[in-house]
Amino acid sequence: MHGLVNRAIQCFIRDMGGPGAWEAVADAADLPRAGFEAVFLYEDALSDRMIAAGAARLGKPREDFLEDLGIYLVSHPSTEALRRLLRFGGATFVEFLQSLDDLPRRARLAVPDLDLPALDVQEHAPDRYTIEARWPHEGAGLVLAGMIRALADDYGALVLLDHGGRARGCETMEVRVLEGDFATGRPFALSPNAASGGPP
């Protein structure tokens, strides 16, 4: 697993679990207390142990832990760079969905050796989509589901999302956009300084 992925899980445990959460998880799962380096690759078994111990520490089933991780990756202040990468996919939530299958390619422009799930987005109607996520690691679709829920709030869209489980290495979810402009979304601008109100 790429160090960026492991580092994101580590930060989620630290930020959601409070003081000492990461150290407790590291000890329980035989992980390095210093955490993970974003530029290294790690054995998948370390990630599996971290997720199991992190879910236990936060008192969540594994499925909820992974979906909450996806929400965190979009909505937490420390992950603003990822939010910006996702928001560049479109000016509206529907445009974001339609460009989602290009996300792995865009991510590799920044981190060439980053392995992300292969995504396939199928549009059945202007408001109905099927998203398939193919990855050897089970649970990627749950993380993606959390990210999509958080992005819907970010855009101000009202959506229904159903994660259909995993079969033959593929996780499928159905997304229905009930209203694209349901609420006022979070501010976003192409320039980070413009978004934060800073100088150009």
C-alpha positions as CSV (number, residue, x, y, z in Angstrom):
1,M,0.0,0.0,0.0
2,H,1.2,3.5,-0.8
3,G,2.4,5.5,2.1
4,L,0.0,8.3,1.3
5,V,-2.9,6.0,1.8
6,N,-1.5,4.7,5.1
7,R,-0.7,8.2,6.2
8,A,-4.3,9.3,5.5
9,I,-5.7,6.4,7.7
10,Q,-3.2,7.3,10.4
11,C,-4.3,10.9,10.4
12,F,-7.9,9.9,10.5
13,I,-7.4,7.8,13.6
14,R,-5.4,10.5,15.2
15,D,-7.9,13.3,14.5
16,M,-11.0,11.3,15.3
17,G,-9.7,9.3,18.2
18,G,-8.2,12.1,20.3
19,P,-4.9,12.2,22.2
20,G,-3.1,8.9,22.3
21,A,-5.3,7.2,19.7
22,W,-2.7,6.6,17.1
23,E,-0.1,5.4,19.6
24,A,-2.6,2.9,21.0
25,V,-3.5,1.6,17.6
26,A,0.2,1.4,16.6
27,D,0.9,-0.7,19.7
28,A,-2.2,-2.9,19.2
29,A,-1.4,-3.6,15.5
30,D,2.4,-3.8,15.8
31,L,2.8,-0.6,13.6
32,P,5.5,2.0,13.8
33,R,4.6,4.6,16.4
34,A,6.2,7.3,14.3
35,G,3.7,6.5,11.6
36,F,4.1,6.1,7.8
37,E,6.2,8.0,5.3
38,A,4.2,9.3,2.3
39,V,6.9,8.4,-0.2
40,F,7.3,4.8,0.7
41,L,5.4,1.6,-0.2
42,Y,4.3,-0.8,2.6
43,E,3.0,-4.3,2.9
44,D,-0.7,-4.6,2.6
45,A,-0.9,-6.5,5.8
46,L,0.1,-3.4,7.8
47,S,-2.9,-1.5,6.3
48,D,-5.3,-4.3,7.1
49,R,-4.0,-4.5,10.8
50,M,-4.3,-0.7,11.0
51,I,-7.9,-0.6,9.8
52,A,-8.9,-3.4,12.2
53,A,-7.2,-1.8,15.2
54,G,-8.4,1.7,14.2
55,A,-12.0,0.5,13.9
56,A,-11.8,-1.1,17.3
57,R,-10.3,2.0,18.9
58,L,-13.0,4.2,17.5
59,G,-15.7,1.7,18.3
60,K,-17.0,1.4,14.8
61,P,-17.7,-1.6,12.5
62,R,-15.2,-1.9,9.7
63,E,-17.7,-0.7,7.1
64,D,-18.5,2.5,9.1
65,F,-14.8,3.2,9.8
66,L,-14.1,3.1,6.1
67,E,-17.0,5.2,5.0
68,D,-16.2,7.8,7.8
69,L,-12.6,7.8,6.5
70,G,-13.9,8.8,3.1
71,I,-16.0,11.6,4.6
72,Y,-12.9,12.8,6.6
73,L,-10.8,12.8,3.4
74,V,-13.0,15.4,1.8
75,S,-14.3,17.5,4.8
76,H,-11.4,17.7,7.3
77,P,-9.3,21.0,7.1
78,S,-6.1,19.0,7.0
79,T,-7.2,17.3,3.7
80,E,-8.0,20.5,1.7
81,A,-5.6,19.4,-1.1
82,L,-7.6,16.3,-1.8
83,R,-10.8,18.2,-1.7
84,R,-9.4,20.6,-4.3
85,L,-8.3,17.8,-6.5
86,L,-11.9,16.4,-6.4
87,R,-13.6,19.7,-6.9
88,F,-11.5,20.3,-10.1
89,G,-13.6,17.5,-11.6
90,G,-16.6,19.8,-12.3
91,A,-18.4,23.0,-11.4
92,T,-21.5,21.0,-10.3
93,F,-22.0,17.7,-8.5
94,V,-23.2,16.0,-11.7
95,E,-20.1,17.2,-13.6
96,F,-18.0,15.8,-10.7
97,L,-19.7,12.4,-11.0
98,Q,-19.3,12.4,-14.8
99,S,-15.5,13.0,-14.4
100,L,-14.9,10.7,-11.5
101,D,-13.5,7.9,-13.7
102,D,-10.7,10.2,-14.6
103,L,-9.7,10.7,-11.0
104,P,-6.9,8.0,-10.9
105,R,-5.2,9.6,-13.9
106,R,-5.4,13.0,-12.4
107,A,-4.0,11.7,-9.1
108,R,-1.1,10.0,-10.8
109,L,-0.1,13.4,-12.4
110,A,0.8,14.5,-8.9
111,V,2.0,11.1,-7.5
112,P,3.0,8.8,-10.4
113,D,3.3,5.6,-8.3
114,L,0.0,6.1,-6.5
115,D,-2.3,3.1,-7.1
116,L,-6.0,3.9,-6.8
117,P,-9.1,1.9,-7.7
118,A,-10.1,1.9,-11.3
119,L,-13.4,3.7,-11.6
120,D,-16.1,3.2,-14.1
121,V,-19.1,5.7,-14.1
122,Q,-22.2,4.7,-16.0
123,E,-24.9,7.4,-16.5
124,H,-28.4,5.8,-16.8
125,A,-30.3,9.1,-16.7
126,P,-29.4,12.7,-15.9
127,D,-30.0,11.9,-12.2
128,R,-29.0,8.2,-12.0
129,Y,-25.5,6.8,-12.0
130,T,-23.7,3.5,-11.3
131,I,-20.1,3.6,-10.1
132,E,-17.9,0.6,-10.1
133,A,-14.6,0.6,-8.2
134,R,-12.1,-2.2,-8.9
135,W,-9.3,-2.7,-6.5
136,P,-7.7,-5.8,-4.9
137,H,-8.3,-4.3,-1.4
138,E,-11.8,-4.8,-0.1
139,G,-13.4,-1.6,1.2
140,A,-12.3,0.9,-1.4
141,G,-15.9,1.3,-2.5
142,L,-16.9,2.2,1.1
143,V,-14.2,4.9,1.3
144,L,-15.4,6.2,-2.1
145,A,-19.0,6.2,-0.9
146,G,-18.0,8.4,2.1
147,M,-16.1,10.7,-0.2
148,I,-19.1,11.0,-2.6
149,R,-21.5,11.7,0.3
150,A,-19.2,14.5,1.6
151,L,-18.7,15.9,-1.9
152,A,-22.5,16.1,-2.3
153,D,-22.7,18.2,0.8
154,D,-19.7,20.2,-0.4
155,Y,-21.6,21.0,-3.7
156,G,-24.9,21.5,-1.9
157,A,-26.5,18.5,-3.7
158,L,-29.1,16.2,-2.3
159,V,-28.3,12.6,-3.2
160,L,-29.2,9.0,-2.4
161,L,-26.4,6.5,-2.4
162,D,-26.5,2.8,-2.1
163,H,-23.4,0.7,-1.7
164,G,-24.2,-2.7,-3.3
165,G,-21.3,-4.7,-1.9
166,R,-18.4,-6.5,-3.5
167,A,-18.3,-9.2,-6.2
168,R,-15.3,-10.5,-8.2
169,G,-13.0,-7.7,-7.0
170,C,-15.6,-4.9,-7.9
171,E,-17.6,-2.8,-5.5
172,T,-20.7,-1.1,-7.0
173,M,-22.8,1.8,-5.8
174,E,-25.9,3.5,-7.1
175,V,-26.1,7.3,-6.9
176,R,-29.4,9.2,-7.5
177,V,-29.2,13.0,-7.6
178,L,-32.5,14.2,-6.2
179,E,-31.6,17.9,-6.4
180,G,-28.3,19.4,-7.6
181,D,-28.8,22.8,-5.9
182,F,-30.5,21.7,-2.7
183,A,-28.4,23.9,-0.4
184,T,-25.6,26.4,-0.5
185,G,-22.3,24.5,-0.9
186,R,-18.9,25.2,0.7
187,P,-17.0,28.0,-1.0
188,F,-14.6,27.0,-3.7
189,A,-12.4,28.8,-6.1
190,L,-9.7,27.7,-8.6
191,S,-7.1,29.7,-6.7
192,P,-6.5,28.6,-3.1
193,N,-5.8,32.2,-2.1
194,A,-9.2,33.3,-3.6
195,A,-11.0,30.5,-1.7
196,S,-9.4,31.5,1.6
197,G,-9.8,35.2,1.1
198,G,-6.0,35.7,0.9
199,P,-4.1,37.9,-1.5
200,P,-3.8,36.7,-5.2
